[in-house]
């Protein structure tokens, strides 16, 4: 029974009918108060979601609402005009060596511009002006006339066979490679690729043939891509990330693993730990750099580095909650900004890593102290965030102990960005075969760019090797290539 809101003396003098009405109203008031509290909590949660942006969550900048974009910190206007400023050293295109020029046309003055006297001789160091032009492209069409000849002895008809290396389809390896790169690296639609091939190269191709050439390229690149994936487990460090994808009507995810020399991708219908384990392999024992997503908790915490860029977004969210949560968040942000200032000096070579490690000791103590305090700050969201971060305490400072580890997962986020743009343009893939094309081309393109290798030349070589039934060139760099990449001036 609902307790009486009146004192016992007054309640005894109240008529039964009035008592019943008072009790009913008290019950309704208690119910309304509960509903108001629930609605207030819902409004606060919706307001928190509405305030989410790329600065205080893992949401990408492209998903920010207009008001969040307008509130981003912008540099104050300098008052200078756009473009290069006076005294700025201009950047011009380097001239091609004379021996590599196709046509040289000397231009000599005939008469003096002042007195019109006849001029002879030449300038030992003439001014060089080069014009680069693409000649009209016309496809080379080769016809193979396959004869069938009847044996005069037995009457059996024998048909000639195409030589090894000749495509059984209607297009050669260069057309195949360009088509695959248009759809797989430059993210053109199949119809746009069809139009581009006709306009630029005079090649007429059907939409179905574009899809067939894509799958033929997947087969040609299968072995080097598998080799690249297997090499991840032998790398000293791997940076992992994932983003949403669509495969047909099913939800899927595009995953990436970035290492020093290769970057690999897979499309899977799962965001669970088994895909992360597939990416790095069973024998991986390097440093794993990720965000705080639960799919990575299977790996030993002391072998991980949690991304500080993601943690900084969590800290911004703490600040926006106000009160004691804001005080803790602002104190944490100050410590993290100082940490990044020193780390950038380490990257620039102006601060030794040993000195950086010694500077970081008091920062580590203060950050962990603030996180401990945040567990009882009175703001449930902040308390939960601090508890979750402290569970990964060992993974916060791996980069301090090991110079080869980065403090952020930016390498993986940059690598997966083209996949996000691909998804926005095509809404994912329609089949598992389409997903295999995506992960194959993204692996090849990202890895070759890491190694400063020409993507078109490589894909053409791989397609030609497939026609000759030979192994495709490896995506792994040679020892000489690694040395050149590490010491480009050598």
C-alpha positions as CSV (number, residue, x, y, z in Angstrom):
1,X,0.0,0.0,0.0
2,X,1.2,3.5,-0.9
3,X,2.3,5.3,2.4
4,X,0.2,8.3,3.3
5,X,1.6,11.8,2.4
6,X,-0.1,13.2,5.5
7,X,0.8,13.0,9.2
8,X,-0.9,10.1,11.2
9,X,-3.1,12.6,13.1
10,X,-4.5,14.3,10.0
11,X,-4.8,11.0,8.2
12,X,-7.0,9.6,10.9
13,X,-9.4,12.6,10.5
14,X,-9.5,12.3,6.7
15,X,-12.6,10.7,5.2
16,X,-12.1,7.3,3.5
17,X,-13.0,8.7,0.1
18,X,-10.5,11.5,0.4
19,X,-7.9,9.0,1.6
20,X,-8.4,6.9,-1.5
21,X,-8.1,9.9,-3.8
22,X,-4.9,11.1,-2.0
23,X,-3.3,7.6,-2.2
24,X,-4.2,7.4,-5.9
25,X,-2.8,10.8,-6.7
26,X,0.4,10.0,-4.7
27,X,0.9,6.8,-6.8
28,X,0.3,8.7,-10.0
29,X,2.8,11.4,-9.0
30,X,5.4,8.8,-8.2
31,X,4.8,7.1,-11.5
32,X,5.1,10.5,-13.3
33,X,8.3,11.3,-11.5
34,X,9.8,8.0,-12.7
35,X,8.7,8.7,-16.2
36,X,10.2,12.2,-16.1
37,X,13.5,10.8,-14.8
38,X,13.5,8.1,-17.6
39,X,12.7,10.8,-20.2
40,X,15.5,13.0,-19.0
41,X,18.0,10.2,-19.2
42,X,16.8,9.5,-22.7
43,X,17.2,13.1,-23.7
44,X,20.6,13.3,-22.3
45,X,21.6,10.1,-24.2
46,X,20.2,11.5,-27.4
47,X,22.0,14.8,-26.9
48,X,25.2,12.9,-26.3
49,X,24.8,11.0,-29.5
50,X,23.9,14.1,-31.4
51,X,27.1,15.7,-30.1
52,X,29.3,12.9,-31.3
53,X,31.8,13.9,-34.0
54,X,35.2,12.9,-35.3
55,X,36.9,14.8,-32.4
56,X,35.3,13.0,-29.5
57,X,34.5,9.5,-31.0
58,X,35.7,7.0,-33.6
59,X,33.3,8.6,-36.1
60,X,35.0,9.5,-39.4
61,X,35.2,13.3,-40.3
62,X,33.0,12.7,-43.4
63,X,30.1,11.6,-41.1
64,X,30.3,14.8,-39.0
65,X,27.0,16.9,-39.1
66,X,27.3,20.4,-40.6
67,X,27.3,22.1,-37.2
68,X,30.3,20.0,-36.1
69,X,32.2,20.9,-39.3
70,X,31.6,24.6,-38.7
71,X,32.9,24.3,-35.1
72,X,36.2,22.7,-36.0
73,X,39.2,24.6,-34.9
74,X,40.4,26.8,-37.8
75,X,43.5,28.8,-38.2
76,X,43.1,32.5,-37.9
77,X,43.3,34.4,-41.2
78,X,46.8,35.6,-41.8
79,X,45.8,38.4,-44.2
80,X,48.1,37.0,-46.9
81,X,46.8,36.2,-50.4
82,X,46.5,32.5,-51.3
83,X,49.4,30.8,-53.0
84,X,53.1,31.0,-52.8
85,X,54.4,33.9,-50.7
86,X,57.3,36.2,-51.6
87,X,60.6,34.5,-50.9
88,X,59.1,31.0,-51.1
89,X,61.2,28.6,-53.2
90,X,59.1,27.5,-56.0
91,X,58.6,23.9,-57.0
92,X,59.0,23.2,-60.8
93,X,58.9,20.0,-62.8
94,X,62.4,18.6,-63.2
95,X,63.7,18.4,-66.8
96,X,64.2,15.1,-68.4
97,X,67.9,14.4,-69.4
98,X,68.7,15.2,-73.0
99,X,69.5,11.6,-73.8
100,X,65.9,10.6,-72.8
101,X,64.2,13.3,-75.0
102,X,62.6,12.0,-78.1
103,X,62.9,15.1,-80.3
104,X,65.3,18.0,-79.8
105,X,64.6,21.2,-81.8
106,X,67.3,23.9,-81.6
107,X,66.0,27.4,-81.9
108,X,68.7,30.0,-82.9
109,X,68.2,33.7,-83.6
110,X,69.1,34.7,-87.1
111,X,69.7,38.4,-86.6
112,X,70.6,40.7,-83.7
113,X,67.5,42.1,-82.0
114,X,69.4,45.5,-81.6
115,X,71.2,46.1,-85.0
116,X,69.8,43.3,-87.2
117,X,73.4,42.0,-87.9
118,X,73.5,38.4,-89.1
119,X,74.2,36.0,-86.2
120,X,76.3,32.8,-86.3
121,X,77.4,30.3,-83.7
122,X,75.5,28.8,-80.9
123,X,74.9,29.1,-77.1
124,X,77.0,26.5,-75.2
125,X,74.3,26.4,-72.5
126,X,70.9,27.1,-74.2
127,X,67.8,27.6,-72.2
128,X,66.0,24.3,-72.1
129,X,62.2,24.2,-72.5
130,X,60.5,20.8,-72.6
131,X,56.9,20.0,-73.6
132,X,55.4,16.6,-72.8
133,X,52.7,15.3,-74.9
134,X,50.8,12.0,-75.2
135,X,50.6,10.8,-78.8
136,X,47.2,9.6,-80.2
137,X,46.7,6.1,-78.9
138,X,45.4,3.5,-81.3
139,X,45.0,-0.1,-80.2
140,X,47.1,-2.7,-81.8
141,X,44.8,-5.5,-83.0
142,X,46.5,-8.9,-83.8
143,X,44.5,-11.5,-85.6
144,X,45.4,-15.2,-85.2
145,X,43.9,-17.3,-88.0
146,X,43.5,-20.8,-86.5
147,X,43.4,-23.3,-89.3
148,X,41.8,-26.7,-89.2
149,X,43.4,-29.1,-91.8
150,X,42.1,-32.6,-92.8
151,X,44.7,-35.4,-93.0
152,X,44.9,-36.9,-96.5
153,X,45.8,-40.3,-95.0
154,X,43.1,-40.9,-92.3
155,X,40.7,-38.0,-92.9
156,X,41.0,-36.7,-89.3
157,X,40.7,-32.9,-89.0
158,X,43.4,-31.3,-86.8
159,X,43.0,-27.7,-85.5
160,X,46.0,-25.5,-84.7
161,X,46.3,-24.2,-81.1
162,X,47.1,-20.7,-79.9
163,X,50.7,-20.3,-78.7
164,X,51.4,-20.1,-74.9
165,X,51.0,-16.5,-73.8
166,X,48.2,-15.6,-76.2
167,X,44.9,-14.8,-74.4
168,X,41.9,-17.0,-75.2
169,X,39.7,-13.9,-74.8
170,X,39.6,-10.8,-76.9
171,X,42.0,-8.5,-74.9
172,X,45.6,-8.6,-73.9
173,X,47.3,-8.2,-70.6
174,X,47.7,-4.4,-70.8
175,X,44.0,-3.9,-71.5
176,X,43.3,-6.3,-68.6
177,X,45.6,-4.5,-66.2
178,X,44.3,-1.0,-67.1
179,X,40.7,-2.2,-66.7
180,X,41.4,-3.7,-63.3
181,X,43.2,-0.6,-62.1
182,X,40.4,1.7,-63.3
183,X,37.8,-0.2,-61.2
184,X,40.1,-1.5,-58.5
185,X,42.5,1.4,-57.8
186,X,40.9,4.5,-59.2
187,X,37.3,3.5,-58.1
188,X,35.7,4.1,-61.5
189,X,32.4,2.3,-62.1
190,X,32.3,-0.4,-64.8
191,X,30.3,1.8,-67.1
192,X,32.7,4.8,-66.6
193,X,35.6,2.4,-67.3
194,X,33.9,1.2,-70.4
195,X,33.6,4.8,-71.6
196,X,37.2,5.7,-70.6
197,X,38.7,2.8,-72.6
198,X,36.7,3.9,-75.7
199,X,37.5,7.6,-75.4
200,X,41.2,7.4,-74.5
201,X,42.4,4.2,-76.2
202,X,39.7,3.4,-78.8
203,X,39.0,0.0,-77.1
204,X,35.4,-1.1,-77.3
205,X,34.5,-3.4,-74.4
206,X,31.3,-4.8,-72.9
207,X,30.3,-4.4,-69.3
208,X,30.3,-8.1,-68.7
209,X,33.9,-8.3,-70.1
210,X,35.0,-5.7,-67.5
211,X,33.8,-8.0,-64.8
212,X,35.5,-11.0,-66.4
213,X,38.8,-9.1,-66.7
214,X,38.5,-8.2,-63.0
215,X,38.2,-11.9,-62.0
216,X,41.0,-12.9,-64.3
217,X,43.2,-10.3,-62.6
218,X,42.3,-11.7,-59.2
219,X,43.5,-15.1,-60.4
220,X,46.7,-13.7,-61.8
221,X,47.5,-12.0,-58.5
222,X,46.3,-14.8,-56.2
223,X,49.8,-16.2,-55.3
224,X,51.6,-12.9,-54.6
225,X,48.7,-11.7,-52.5
226,X,48.7,-14.9,-50.5
227,X,52.4,-14.5,-50.0
228,X,52.0,-11.0,-48.8
229,X,49.3,-12.1,-46.3
230,X,51.6,-14.9,-45.0
231,X,54.4,-12.4,-44.6
232,X,52.5,-10.4,-42.0
233,X,53.0,-13.0,-39.3
234,X,56.8,-12.6,-39.6
235,X,56.7,-8.7,-39.2
236,X,57.9,-7.0,-36.0
237,X,54.8,-4.9,-35.8
238,X,51.3,-4.8,-37.4
239,X,48.7,-2.0,-37.4
240,X,45.1,-3.3,-37.7
241,X,41.8,-1.6,-38.4
242,X,38.4,-2.4,-39.8
243,X,35.5,-0.4,-41.4
244,X,31.9,-1.3,-42.3
245,X,31.2,-2.9,-45.7
246,X,28.3,-4.4,-47.6
247,X,28.3,-7.7,-49.5
248,X,25.1,-8.1,-51.3
249,X,22.4,-7.6,-48.7
250,X,24.7,-8.8,-45.9
251,X,26.6,-6.6,-43.5
252,X,30.4,-7.1,-43.8
253,X,33.6,-5.4,-42.8
254,X,36.8,-4.5,-44.7
255,X,39.8,-5.3,-42.6
256,X,43.4,-4.2,-43.0
257,X,46.8,-5.1,-41.5
258,X,49.7,-2.6,-42.2
259,X,53.3,-3.6,-41.7
260,X,56.6,-2.1,-42.7
261,X,56.6,-3.4,-46.3
262,X,53.2,-4.9,-47.0
263,X,49.6,-3.8,-46.4
264,X,46.9,-6.5,-46.8
265,X,43.1,-6.4,-46.9
266,X,40.3,-8.9,-46.5
267,X,36.5,-8.5,-46.6
268,X,34.6,-10.7,-44.1
269,X,31.1,-10.9,-42.7
270,X,32.4,-10.7,-39.2
271,X,34.0,-8.1,-36.9
272,X,35.1,-10.7,-34.4
273,X,38.5,-11.8,-33.2
274,X,38.8,-14.7,-35.6
275,X,39.3,-12.2,-38.5
276,X,42.1,-10.3,-36.7
277,X,43.7,-13.7,-36.0
278,X,43.4,-14.6,-39.6
279,X,45.1,-11.4,-40.7
280,X,48.2,-11.7,-38.5
281,X,48.4,-15.4,-38.5
282,X,48.8,-18.0,-35.8
283,X,52.6,-17.4,-35.5
284,X,52.5,-13.7,-35.1
285,X,54.4,-12.4,-32.1
286,X,55.1,-8.8,-33.0
287,X,53.7,-5.6,-31.6
288,X,50.0,-5.2,-32.4
289,X,48.7,-1.6,-32.7
290,X,44.9,-1.2,-32.6
291,X,42.1,0.7,-31.1
292,X,40.2,-0.6,-28.1
293,X,37.7,-2.7,-30.0
294,X,37.0,-6.1,-28.3
295,X,38.2,-8.1,-31.4
296,X,41.8,-7.5,-30.3
297,X,41.6,-8.6,-26.7
298,X,42.7,-12.1,-27.5
299,X,46.3,-10.8,-28.0
300,X,48.5,-10.4,-24.9
301,X,48.1,-6.9,-23.5
302,X,51.8,-6.4,-23.0
303,X,52.4,-7.1,-26.7
304,X,49.9,-4.4,-27.8
305,X,49.8,-0.7,-28.2
306,X,46.5,1.1,-27.9
307,X,46.0,4.0,-30.3
308,X,46.4,7.3,-28.5
309,X,44.5,9.2,-31.3
310,X,41.4,7.2,-30.3
311,X,42.2,7.8,-26.6
312,X,42.4,11.5,-27.2
313,X,38.9,11.3,-28.7
314,X,37.7,9.6,-25.6
315,X,39.2,12.3,-23.5
316,X,37.4,15.0,-25.6
317,X,34.2,13.2,-24.8
318,X,35.0,13.3,-21.1
319,X,35.5,17.1,-21.3
320,X,32.2,17.6,-23.0
321,X,30.3,15.9,-20.2
322,X,31.2,18.8,-17.8
323,X,31.7,18.8,-14.1
324,X,34.5,16.7,-12.5
325,X,34.6,14.7,-15.7
326,X,35.6,17.9,-17.6
327,X,38.4,18.6,-15.0
328,X,39.9,15.2,-15.4
329,X,39.5,15.3,-19.2
330,X,41.3,18.6,-19.5
331,X,44.1,17.5,-17.3
332,X,44.5,14.3,-19.3
333,X,44.5,16.3,-22.6
334,X,47.3,18.5,-21.4
335,X,49.4,15.5,-20.5
336,X,48.7,13.8,-23.9
337,X,49.5,16.9,-25.9
338,X,52.8,17.3,-24.1
339,X,53.5,13.6,-24.9
340,X,52.8,14.1,-28.6
341,X,55.1,17.2,-28.7
342,X,58.0,15.2,-27.5
343,X,57.1,12.3,-29.7
344,X,57.1,14.5,-32.8
345,X,60.6,15.7,-31.8
346,X,61.7,12.0,-31.6
347,X,60.3,11.5,-35.1
348,X,62.1,14.7,-36.3
349,X,65.4,13.4,-34.8
350,X,65.8,16.3,-32.4
351,X,65.1,14.2,-29.3
352,X,66.8,10.9,-28.5
353,X,64.4,8.1,-27.7
354,X,66.2,7.3,-24.5
355,X,65.6,10.9,-23.3
356,X,62.0,10.7,-24.4
357,X,61.5,7.6,-22.3
358,X,62.8,9.3,-19.3
359,X,60.6,12.4,-19.9
360,X,57.6,10.1,-20.2
361,X,57.8,8.5,-16.7
362,X,56.1,11.4,-14.8
363,X,53.5,11.7,-17.6
364,X,52.7,8.0,-17.3
365,X,52.3,8.4,-13.5
366,X,50.0,11.4,-13.9
367,X,47.9,9.9,-16.6
368,X,47.3,6.7,-14.7
369,X,46.5,8.7,-11.5
370,X,43.9,10.8,-13.4
371,X,42.3,7.6,-14.9
372,X,42.1,6.1,-11.4
373,X,40.4,9.3,-10.2
374,X,38.0,9.2,-13.2
375,X,36.7,5.8,-12.1
376,X,34.8,7.6,-9.2
377,X,34.1,11.0,-10.8
378,X,30.3,10.6,-10.6
379,X,29.7,10.6,-14.4
380,X,28.9,7.0,-15.4
381,X,30.1,7.3,-19.0
382,X,33.5,8.7,-17.9
383,X,33.8,6.2,-15.1
384,X,33.3,3.3,-17.5
385,X,35.7,4.8,-20.0
386,X,38.4,5.1,-17.4
387,X,37.9,1.6,-16.2
388,X,38.1,0.2,-19.7
389,X,41.3,2.1,-20.5
390,X,43.0,1.0,-17.2
391,X,42.3,-2.6,-18.1
392,X,44.7,-2.0,-21.0
393,X,47.3,-0.1,-18.8
394,X,50.2,-2.2,-20.2
395,X,49.2,-1.4,-23.7
396,X,49.3,2.4,-23.2
397,X,53.1,2.7,-23.1
398,X,54.6,0.1,-25.4
399,X,55.8,2.8,-27.9
400,X,57.8,4.4,-25.0
401,X,59.7,1.2,-24.5
402,X,60.1,0.2,-28.2
403,X,61.1,2.8,-30.7
404,X,59.8,0.8,-33.7
405,X,56.2,1.1,-32.4
406,X,54.0,4.1,-33.2
407,X,51.7,5.6,-30.5
408,X,48.8,5.7,-32.9
409,X,47.0,3.5,-35.4
410,X,47.1,6.2,-38.0
411,X,48.9,4.0,-40.5
412,X,46.0,1.5,-40.6
413,X,43.4,4.3,-40.7
414,X,45.2,6.0,-43.7
415,X,45.4,2.6,-45.5
416,X,41.7,1.8,-45.1
417,X,40.5,5.3,-46.1
418,X,40.4,4.4,-49.9
419,X,38.2,1.5,-48.9
420,X,35.8,3.9,-47.2
421,X,35.7,6.0,-50.4
422,X,35.1,2.9,-52.5
423,X,32.2,1.9,-50.2
424,X,30.6,5.3,-50.4
425,X,30.8,5.2,-54.2
426,X,29.7,1.6,-54.8
427,X,27.8,0.7,-51.5
428,X,30.1,-2.3,-51.2
429,X,30.1,-5.4,-53.4
430,X,27.4,-7.6,-54.7
431,X,29.0,-11.0,-54.3
432,X,32.0,-12.8,-52.7
433,X,33.8,-12.6,-56.1
434,X,33.5,-8.9,-56.0
435,X,34.9,-8.8,-52.4
436,X,37.8,-10.9,-53.5
437,X,38.5,-8.3,-56.2
438,X,38.4,-5.5,-53.7
439,X,40.8,-7.1,-51.2
440,X,43.1,-8.2,-54.0
441,X,43.4,-4.8,-55.7
442,X,43.6,-2.9,-52.4
443,X,46.4,-5.2,-51.2
444,X,48.4,-4.8,-54.4
445,X,48.0,-1.1,-54.7
446,X,48.7,-0.2,-51.1
447,X,51.7,-2.5,-50.9
448,X,53.3,-1.3,-54.1
449,X,52.8,2.4,-53.1
450,X,54.6,1.6,-49.8
451,X,57.6,0.3,-51.8
452,X,57.4,3.1,-54.4
453,X,56.9,0.5,-57.2
454,X,54.8,1.2,-60.4
455,X,51.4,-0.4,-60.0
456,X,50.5,-0.6,-63.7
457,X,53.8,-2.2,-64.6
458,X,53.4,-4.8,-61.9
459,X,49.8,-5.7,-62.8
460,X,50.8,-6.0,-66.5
461,X,53.7,-8.3,-65.6
462,X,51.4,-10.5,-63.4
463,X,48.8,-10.8,-66.1
464,X,51.5,-11.7,-68.7
465,X,52.9,-14.3,-66.3
466,X,49.5,-15.9,-65.9
467,X,49.1,-16.1,-69.7
468,X,52.6,-17.8,-69.9
469,X,51.7,-20.1,-67.0
470,X,54.5,-18.7,-65.0
471,X,54.6,-17.4,-61.4
472,X,53.6,-13.8,-60.9
473,X,56.2,-11.4,-59.6
474,X,56.4,-11.1,-55.8
475,X,54.8,-8.3,-53.8
476,X,57.6,-8.7,-51.2
477,X,60.6,-6.3,-51.6
478,X,64.0,-7.7,-52.2
479,X,66.9,-7.0,-49.8
480,X,68.3,-4.4,-52.2
481,X,64.9,-2.7,-52.5
482,X,64.6,-2.5,-48.7
483,X,68.0,-1.0,-48.4
484,X,67.2,1.6,-51.1
485,X,63.9,2.5,-49.3
486,X,65.6,2.9,-46.0
487,X,68.5,4.8,-47.4
488,X,67.3,6.6,-50.5
489,X,70.4,8.7,-50.8
490,X,72.8,5.7,-50.8
